[in-house]
Amino acid sequence: MVISTGMIILGAAAVLGAVLGAVFLGIFSLYQVRQNKEIHLRMEQNRRASEESMLHVTKSSHALEGGLVQLQKAQVESQSAFTRALEERLDKVSHRMGQSLESNNKNTVESLSELRERLAVIDKAQKNISNLSEQMVGLQDILSNRQARGAFGEIQMNDLISSILSPSAYEFQHVLSTGKRADCLIKLPNPPGSIVVDSKFPLESFQKMRNAENEIERKLAAKSFQGDILRHVKDISEKYIILGETAESALMFLPSEAVYAELHANFTDIVEKSYKARVWIVSPTTLMATLNTVRAVLKDAVMREQAGVIQKEVGKLSEDIDRLDTRVGNLRKHFKQADKDIDEIVTSSRKISSTMGRIEKLQLEDAKEEIRVDITETLVSDLTLTSLPPEE
């Protein structure tokens, strides 16, 4: 019995081992089949990947060939465009060069024309300078002659006076009561009275003083110049200052600013002596300033002469202003009366408006009373009808 059980167990174990072996073999077979399928699948995927890679390489090669063709075409087109652009730029540069050359040629021609014109102007100016030199020589000849020099000073003085003063304010070559003839008499009111202007031109001693080569010659020329000026001052003081006929002073006109400047710069003692002699030395510039002052004095004198007429006109104007004040007062009275009338009219209008308001109020109250009576009668009638018994 025990042996039989062991045998059974052994048999069962053998059967179980056989079954387990079969199962293991089945599992191993399934694993081998799965491995084979996976290997086959991987091989198929690798084959497809290889085919796709080959196809991609083929496409890439075709695309590369197309790109090379396009690149070659683009290079040809770019080279053609570059050639055309280069030709266009060359044409533009040639055109600009032509225009520039033409413009430069035109500018050169214009510059030459302007140069010719300027040369013509320079030639004309040279001729004017030559004429001016001749005139200067002529002026020097004139100034070298004492009488001609005196006439030159008188003409310059006459031009200045006639250009500033009115003809009634001066008189040339006026003969005084003493029989002396003055170069010009400026007519001024008293005071100061008419003043004489006499022209003097001590040019010879002045030129000697300026052209002196040494100190001795300069001192001698300066002494001669001082003597000439003092002699002219004395002559003017004695001849042209007449009590009761002329002013208490006179003017000595020097037609040269250089002589005037030299006198006031280096010979102030002579100027002081001329002041004491009541002779005022003037140059063209200072004479012009003096004449402007004289013109202002004459205007003031004219204003004083017209002061009576102006005062009379001012009196008339004052009377007109008084009459205007009277008339304005009358007009103000009329305005006040008109304002009073307007106020009364406004008051009457206000009263009329108040009366109309009261009348409208009375009419409105009457209308309300009539409406109230009509409503009452209507209500009474309705109530009467509702209270009656129904008809049989």
C-alpha positions as CSV (number, residue, x, y, z in Angstrom):
1,M,0.0,0.0,0.0
2,V,2.8,2.3,0.8
3,I,4.7,1.3,-2.3
4,S,1.7,1.9,-4.4
5,T,1.3,5.4,-3.0
6,G,5.0,6.2,-3.7
7,M,4.6,5.0,-7.1
8,I,1.5,7.0,-7.6
9,I,3.4,10.0,-6.3
10,L,6.3,9.3,-8.6
11,G,3.9,8.8,-11.5
12,A,2.2,11.9,-10.7
13,A,5.5,13.7,-10.4
14,A,6.5,12.2,-13.7
15,V,3.3,13.3,-15.3
16,L,3.6,16.7,-13.7
17,G,7.2,17.0,-14.9
18,A,6.0,16.0,-18.4
19,V,3.3,18.5,-18.3
20,L,5.6,21.2,-17.0
21,G,8.1,20.4,-19.7
22,A,5.4,20.5,-22.3
23,V,4.3,23.8,-20.9
24,F,7.9,25.1,-20.8
25,L,8.4,23.9,-24.3
26,G,5.2,25.7,-25.4
27,I,6.2,28.8,-23.7
28,F,9.7,28.7,-25.1
29,S,8.2,28.0,-28.5
30,L,5.9,31.0,-28.2
31,Y,8.9,33.1,-27.1
32,Q,10.9,31.9,-30.0
33,V,8.0,32.6,-32.4
34,R,7.6,36.1,-30.8
35,Q,11.3,36.7,-31.1
36,N,11.3,35.6,-34.7
37,K,8.3,37.9,-35.4
38,E,10.0,40.8,-33.7
39,I,13.2,40.1,-35.6
40,H,11.3,39.8,-38.9
41,L,9.4,43.0,-38.0
42,R,12.6,44.9,-37.3
43,M,14.2,43.6,-40.5
44,E,11.1,44.7,-42.4
45,Q,11.3,48.2,-40.7
46,N,15.0,48.4,-41.4
47,R,14.3,47.4,-45.0
48,R,11.5,50.1,-45.3
49,A,13.7,52.6,-43.6
50,S,16.5,51.8,-46.0
51,E,14.1,52.1,-48.9
52,E,12.9,55.5,-47.5
53,S,16.4,56.6,-47.0
54,M,17.3,55.6,-50.6
55,L,14.2,57.4,-51.8
56,H,15.1,60.5,-49.7
57,V,18.6,60.4,-51.0
58,T,17.2,60.1,-54.5
59,K,14.9,63.1,-53.9
60,S,17.7,65.0,-52.3
61,S,19.9,64.4,-55.3
62,H,17.2,65.5,-57.6
63,A,16.6,68.6,-55.5
64,L,20.3,69.2,-55.4
65,E,20.4,68.9,-59.2
66,G,17.4,71.3,-59.4
67,G,19.0,73.7,-57.0
68,L,22.3,73.6,-59.0
69,V,20.3,74.4,-62.1
70,Q,18.4,77.2,-60.4
71,L,21.7,78.5,-58.9
72,Q,23.2,78.4,-62.4
73,K,20.2,80.3,-63.8
74,A,20.3,82.8,-61.0
75,Q,24.0,83.3,-61.5
76,V,23.5,83.8,-65.2
77,E,20.6,86.3,-64.5
78,S,22.6,88.1,-61.8
79,Q,25.6,88.4,-64.2
80,S,23.2,89.7,-66.9
81,A,21.7,92.2,-64.4
82,F,25.1,93.3,-63.2
83,T,26.2,93.8,-66.8
84,R,23.1,95.8,-67.5
85,A,23.5,97.9,-64.3
86,L,27.1,98.4,-65.1
87,E,26.3,99.6,-68.7
88,E,23.5,101.9,-67.3
89,R,25.9,103.4,-64.8
90,L,28.5,103.8,-67.4
91,D,26.0,105.6,-69.6
92,K,24.9,107.8,-66.7
93,V,28.5,108.6,-65.8
94,S,29.2,109.4,-69.4
95,H,26.1,111.6,-69.5
96,R,27.1,113.3,-66.3
97,M,30.6,113.8,-67.5
98,G,29.2,115.3,-70.7
99,Q,26.9,117.6,-68.7
100,S,29.7,118.5,-66.3
101,L,32.1,119.4,-69.2
102,E,29.3,121.4,-70.9
103,S,28.6,123.2,-67.6
104,N,32.2,123.8,-66.9
105,N,32.6,125.2,-70.5
106,K,29.6,127.4,-70.0
107,N,30.9,128.6,-66.6
108,T,34.3,129.3,-68.1
109,V,32.7,131.3,-70.9
110,E,30.6,133.2,-68.3
111,S,33.7,133.8,-66.1
112,L,35.6,135.1,-69.1
113,S,32.7,137.4,-70.0
114,E,32.6,138.7,-66.4
115,L,36.3,139.1,-66.4
116,R,36.1,141.1,-69.6
117,E,33.3,143.3,-68.1
118,R,35.4,143.8,-64.9
119,L,38.4,144.6,-67.0
120,A,36.3,147.1,-68.8
121,V,35.2,148.6,-65.5
122,I,38.8,148.7,-64.3
123,D,39.8,150.5,-67.5
124,K,36.9,152.9,-66.9
125,A,38.0,153.4,-63.3
126,Q,41.5,153.9,-64.5
127,K,40.3,156.6,-66.8
128,N,38.3,158.2,-64.0
129,I,41.4,158.1,-61.8
130,S,43.4,159.7,-64.6
131,N,40.7,162.4,-64.9
132,L,40.7,162.8,-61.2
133,S,44.4,163.2,-61.1
134,E,44.1,165.8,-63.8
135,Q,41.4,167.5,-61.7
136,M,43.6,167.3,-58.6
137,V,46.4,169.0,-60.5
138,G,43.9,171.6,-61.6
139,L,42.7,172.0,-58.0
140,Q,46.2,172.4,-56.9
141,D,46.7,175.0,-59.5
142,I,43.6,176.7,-58.3
143,L,44.6,176.6,-54.7
144,S,48.1,177.9,-55.5
145,N,46.4,181.1,-56.7
146,R,45.3,183.3,-53.8
147,Q,42.3,184.8,-55.6
148,A,41.2,181.5,-57.0
149,R,41.6,179.9,-53.5
150,G,39.4,182.7,-52.0
151,A,36.8,182.1,-54.6
152,F,36.9,178.3,-53.9
153,G,36.3,179.0,-50.2
154,E,33.4,181.3,-50.9
155,I,31.7,178.8,-53.2
156,Q,32.0,176.1,-50.6
157,M,30.6,178.4,-47.9
158,N,27.8,179.5,-50.2
159,D,26.8,175.9,-51.0
160,L,26.7,175.0,-47.3
161,I,24.6,178.0,-46.4
162,S,22.1,177.7,-49.3
163,S,21.6,174.0,-48.6
164,I,20.6,174.5,-45.0
165,L,19.0,178.0,-44.6
166,S,16.1,179.4,-46.5
167,P,16.9,182.3,-49.0
168,S,15.3,184.9,-46.8
169,A,17.6,184.0,-43.9
170,Y,20.9,185.1,-45.6
171,E,22.4,187.4,-48.2
172,F,25.6,186.9,-50.1
173,Q,28.0,189.9,-50.8
174,H,26.1,192.1,-48.4
175,V,27.3,195.7,-48.2
176,L,27.4,197.1,-44.7
177,S,26.8,200.7,-43.6
178,T,30.6,201.2,-43.5
179,G,30.9,200.3,-47.2
180,K,32.6,196.9,-46.4
181,R,31.3,194.0,-48.4
182,A,30.8,190.8,-46.4
183,D,30.9,187.3,-48.0
184,C,27.6,186.4,-46.3
185,L,25.2,188.0,-43.8
186,I,23.0,185.6,-41.9
187,K,19.9,187.5,-40.8
188,L,19.1,186.7,-37.2
189,P,16.6,188.5,-34.9
190,N,17.8,190.6,-32.0
191,P,19.4,189.3,-29.9
192,P,21.9,188.4,-31.2
193,G,21.3,190.2,-34.5
194,S,22.7,189.5,-38.0
195,I,26.0,187.8,-38.1
196,V,28.7,188.0,-40.8
197,V,30.5,185.0,-42.2
198,D,33.8,185.6,-44.0
199,S,35.8,183.0,-45.8
200,K,39.6,182.8,-45.3
201,F,42.1,180.2,-46.6
202,P,45.7,180.5,-45.2
203,L,47.0,177.6,-47.2
204,E,50.5,178.7,-48.2
205,S,51.9,179.0,-44.7
206,F,50.1,175.8,-43.7
207,Q,51.7,173.9,-46.5
208,K,55.1,175.3,-45.7
209,M,54.6,174.2,-42.1
210,R,53.6,170.7,-43.2
211,N,56.4,170.4,-45.8
212,A,59.2,171.8,-43.6
213,E,62.3,169.6,-43.7
214,N,63.8,170.7,-40.4
215,E,62.7,172.3,-37.1
216,I,63.8,175.8,-38.0
217,E,61.7,175.8,-41.2
218,R,58.8,174.4,-39.3
219,K,59.0,177.1,-36.6
220,L,59.2,179.8,-39.2
221,A,56.3,178.4,-41.1
222,A,54.3,178.0,-37.9
223,K,55.0,181.7,-37.0
224,S,53.9,182.7,-40.5
225,F,50.7,180.6,-40.1
226,Q,50.0,182.2,-36.7
227,G,50.4,185.6,-38.2
228,D,48.1,184.9,-41.1
229,I,45.3,183.6,-38.8
230,L,45.6,186.5,-36.3
231,R,45.6,189.0,-39.2
232,H,42.4,187.5,-40.6
233,V,40.8,187.5,-37.1
234,K,41.7,191.2,-36.6
235,D,40.3,192.1,-40.1
236,I,37.0,190.4,-39.4
237,S,36.7,191.8,-35.9
238,E,37.3,195.4,-37.2
239,K,35.3,195.2,-40.4
240,Y,32.3,193.0,-39.7
241,I,31.4,193.6,-36.1
242,I,29.4,196.9,-36.1
243,L,27.4,198.0,-33.0
244,G,23.7,198.2,-33.6
245,E,24.0,196.7,-37.1
246,T,25.5,193.2,-36.7
247,A,25.8,190.8,-33.9
248,E,28.6,191.1,-31.3
249,S,30.5,188.3,-33.0
250,A,31.4,187.1,-36.5
251,L,32.4,183.8,-38.1
252,M,35.6,183.0,-40.0
253,F,35.1,180.1,-42.4
254,L,38.1,177.8,-43.1
255,P,37.3,175.6,-46.1
256,S,39.8,172.9,-45.0
257,E,39.2,170.5,-42.2
258,A,43.0,169.8,-42.0
259,V,43.8,173.5,-41.4
260,Y,41.0,173.7,-38.8
261,A,42.3,170.5,-37.0
262,E,45.9,171.7,-37.0
263,L,44.8,175.1,-35.6
264,H,42.8,173.5,-32.7
265,A,45.4,170.8,-32.1
266,N,48.6,172.8,-32.0
267,F,47.6,176.5,-31.8
268,T,45.1,176.7,-29.0
269,D,46.5,180.2,-28.0
270,I,45.4,181.6,-31.4
271,V,41.9,180.0,-30.9
272,E,41.7,181.7,-27.5
273,K,42.7,185.1,-29.0
274,S,40.0,184.7,-31.6
275,Y,37.5,184.1,-28.9
276,K,38.5,187.2,-27.1
277,A,38.2,189.1,-30.4
278,R,34.7,187.6,-30.7
279,V,35.5,185.8,-34.0
280,W,34.5,182.2,-34.1
281,I,36.6,180.0,-36.4
282,V,34.5,177.3,-38.2
283,S,35.2,174.5,-40.7
284,P,32.7,173.0,-43.1
285,T,31.6,170.5,-40.5
286,T,31.3,173.0,-37.6
287,L,29.7,175.5,-39.9
288,M,27.0,173.0,-40.8
289,A,26.3,172.4,-37.1
290,T,26.2,176.2,-36.5
291,L,23.8,176.7,-39.4
292,N,21.5,174.0,-38.0
293,T,21.4,175.9,-34.8
294,V,20.7,179.1,-36.7
295,R,17.8,177.4,-38.5
296,A,16.4,176.4,-35.1
297,V,16.7,180.0,-33.9
298,L,15.0,181.3,-37.0
299,K,12.1,178.9,-36.5
300,D,11.8,180.0,-32.9
301,A,11.8,183.7,-34.0
302,V,9.0,182.9,-36.6
303,M,7.1,181.2,-33.8
304,R,7.4,184.2,-31.6
305,E,6.3,186.5,-34.4
306,Q,3.2,184.3,-34.9
307,A,2.6,184.1,-31.2
308,G,0.0,187.0,-31.3
309,V,-1.9,185.3,-34.2
310,I,-1.8,182.0,-32.3
311,Q,-3.0,183.8,-29.1
312,K,-5.9,185.4,-31.0
313,E,-6.9,182.1,-32.6
314,V,-6.7,180.5,-29.1
315,G,-9.1,183.2,-27.8
316,K,-11.5,182.4,-30.6
317,L,-11.2,178.7,-29.8
318,S,-12.0,179.4,-26.2
319,E,-15.1,181.3,-27.2
320,D,-16.1,178.4,-29.4
321,I,-15.6,176.0,-26.5
322,D,-17.8,178.2,-24.3
323,R,-20.6,178.2,-26.9
324,L,-20.1,174.4,-27.2
325,D,-20.5,174.0,-23.4
326,T,-23.7,176.1,-23.5
327,R,-25.2,174.0,-26.3
328,V,-24.2,170.8,-24.5
329,G,-26.0,172.1,-21.4
330,N,-29.1,172.8,-23.4
331,L,-28.9,169.4,-25.0
332,R,-28.5,167.8,-21.5
333,K,-31.7,169.6,-20.4
334,H,-33.6,168.2,-23.4
335,F,-32.3,164.7,-22.6
336,K,-33.4,165.1,-19.0
337,Q,-36.9,166.1,-20.1
338,A,-37.0,163.2,-22.5
339,D,-36.0,160.9,-19.7
340,K,-38.8,162.3,-17.5
341,D,-41.3,161.8,-20.3
342,I,-40.1,158.2,-20.8
343,D,-40.4,157.5,-17.1
344,E,-44.0,158.8,-17.1
345,I,-44.8,156.7,-20.2
346,V,-43.3,153.6,-18.5
347,T,-45.4,154.3,-15.4
348,S,-48.6,154.6,-17.5
349,S,-47.7,151.4,-19.3
350,R,-47.2,149.6,-16.0
351,K,-50.6,150.8,-14.7
352,I,-52.3,149.7,-17.9
353,S,-50.6,146.2,-17.6
354,S,-51.8,146.0,-14.0
355,T,-55.4,146.9,-14.9
356,M,-55.4,144.3,-17.8
357,G,-54.1,141.7,-15.3
358,R,-56.9,142.4,-12.9
359,I,-59.5,142.3,-15.7
360,E,-58.2,138.9,-16.9
361,K,-58.3,137.6,-13.4
362,L,-61.9,138.6,-13.0
363,Q,-62.9,137.0,-16.3
364,L,-61.1,133.8,-15.3
365,E,-62.9,133.6,-12.0
366,D,-66.3,134.1,-13.7
367,A,-65.5,131.4,-16.1
368,K,-64.6,129.0,-13.3
369,E,-67.9,129.8,-11.5
370,E,-69.9,129.0,-14.6
371,I,-68.0,125.8,-15.0
372,R,-68.7,124.9,-11.4
373,V,-72.5,125.6,-11.7
374,D,-72.6,123.4,-14.9
375,I,-70.9,120.5,-13.1
376,T,-73.2,120.8,-10.1
377,E,-76.3,120.7,-12.3
378,T,-75.0,117.7,-14.1
379,L,-74.3,115.8,-10.9
380,V,-77.8,116.6,-9.5
381,S,-79.4,115.5,-12.7
382,D,-77.5,112.2,-12.7
383,L,-78.4,111.6,-9.0
384,T,-82.1,112.3,-9.7
385,L,-82.1,109.8,-12.6
386,T,-80.5,107.1,-10.5
387,S,-82.9,107.6,-7.5
388,L,-86.1,107.2,-9.6
389,P,-87.9,103.8,-9.4
390,P,-87.9,101.6,-12.5
391,E,-90.8,101.9,-14.8
392,E,-93.4,99.0,-14.7
